[in-house]
Amino acid sequence: MIGLGRQITQNTIRRSYSTVAPRKVGAVRGGLLGFLVGVTLTGAGSYYYLLDEYKVANNVIVADVAALQSSIANLEKHVKTLESRK
């Protein structure tokens, strides 16, 4: 019986010591703050990337419209030349 009592006290002593650190509230706040900072930086980077892509695409469209206007002007000139020959 004495041996059994000794085992119980040793088990309770072992259970009272923990190797896991208690989780603090600051860790949750830090994790949330890190997440928000990461999302904000990623969003800002994506915004500027998409803005740059939009500008490039817009410049291409404007150049195509200018080329189309020039082509139409040349076609109108050619048609007027053909009509004046008749």
C-alpha positions as CSV (number, residue, x, y, z in Angstrom):
1,M,0.0,0.0,0.0
2,I,2.8,2.4,0.7
3,G,4.2,1.9,-2.8
4,L,0.8,2.6,-4.4
5,G,0.6,6.0,-2.5
6,R,4.0,6.9,-3.7
7,Q,3.1,6.3,-7.3
8,I,0.1,8.5,-7.1
9,T,2.0,11.4,-5.6
10,Q,4.7,11.1,-8.2
11,N,2.2,11.1,-11.0
12,T,0.5,14.2,-9.7
13,I,3.8,15.9,-9.4
14,R,4.7,15.0,-13.0
15,R,1.3,16.4,-14.1
16,S,1.8,19.7,-12.3
17,Y,4.9,20.5,-14.5
18,S,4.2,21.4,-18.1
19,T,6.6,21.9,-21.0
20,V,4.0,23.8,-23.0
21,A,4.0,27.5,-22.6
22,P,0.6,29.1,-21.9
23,R,-0.8,30.9,-24.8
24,K,-1.0,34.6,-24.2
25,V,-3.6,37.1,-25.6
26,G,-0.7,39.1,-27.2
27,A,0.1,36.2,-29.5
28,V,-3.4,36.2,-30.9
29,R,-3.3,40.0,-31.4
30,G,0.2,39.7,-33.0
31,G,-1.0,37.0,-35.3
32,L,-4.1,39.0,-36.3
33,L,-1.9,42.1,-36.8
34,G,0.5,40.2,-39.0
35,F,-2.3,38.8,-41.1
36,L,-3.8,42.3,-41.6
37,V,-0.4,43.8,-42.5
38,G,0.3,41.0,-45.0
39,V,-3.1,41.3,-46.6
40,T,-2.7,45.1,-46.8
41,L,0.7,44.9,-48.5
42,T,-0.5,42.2,-50.9
43,G,-3.6,44.2,-51.8
44,A,-1.5,47.3,-52.4
45,G,1.0,45.4,-54.5
46,S,-1.9,43.8,-56.5
47,Y,-3.6,47.2,-57.0
48,Y,-0.4,48.8,-58.4
49,Y,0.2,45.8,-60.6
50,L,-3.3,45.9,-62.0
51,L,-3.2,49.7,-62.5
52,D,0.0,49.3,-64.5
53,E,-1.5,46.5,-66.6
54,Y,-4.6,48.7,-67.2
55,K,-2.4,51.6,-68.4
56,V,-0.5,49.3,-70.8
57,A,-3.7,47.9,-72.2
58,N,-5.3,51.3,-72.5
59,N,-2.2,52.6,-74.4
60,V,-2.5,49.7,-76.8
61,I,-6.2,50.3,-77.4
62,V,-5.5,54.1,-78.0
63,A,-2.7,53.2,-80.5
64,D,-5.1,50.8,-82.3
65,V,-7.8,53.4,-82.5
66,A,-5.3,56.0,-83.9
67,A,-4.1,53.5,-86.5
68,L,-7.7,52.7,-87.5
69,Q,-8.5,56.4,-87.9
70,S,-5.4,56.8,-90.1
71,S,-6.5,53.8,-92.2
72,I,-10.0,55.2,-92.6
73,A,-8.6,58.6,-93.6
74,N,-6.4,56.9,-96.3
75,L,-9.4,54.9,-97.5
76,E,-11.6,58.0,-97.8
77,K,-8.8,59.8,-99.7
78,H,-8.5,56.8,-102.1
79,V,-12.3,56.6,-102.6
80,K,-12.4,60.4,-103.4
81,T,-9.6,60.0,-105.9
82,L,-11.5,57.1,-107.6
83,E,-14.7,59.1,-107.6
84,S,-13.0,62.2,-109.1
85,R,-11.6,60.0,-112.0
86,K,-15.1,59.1,-113.2
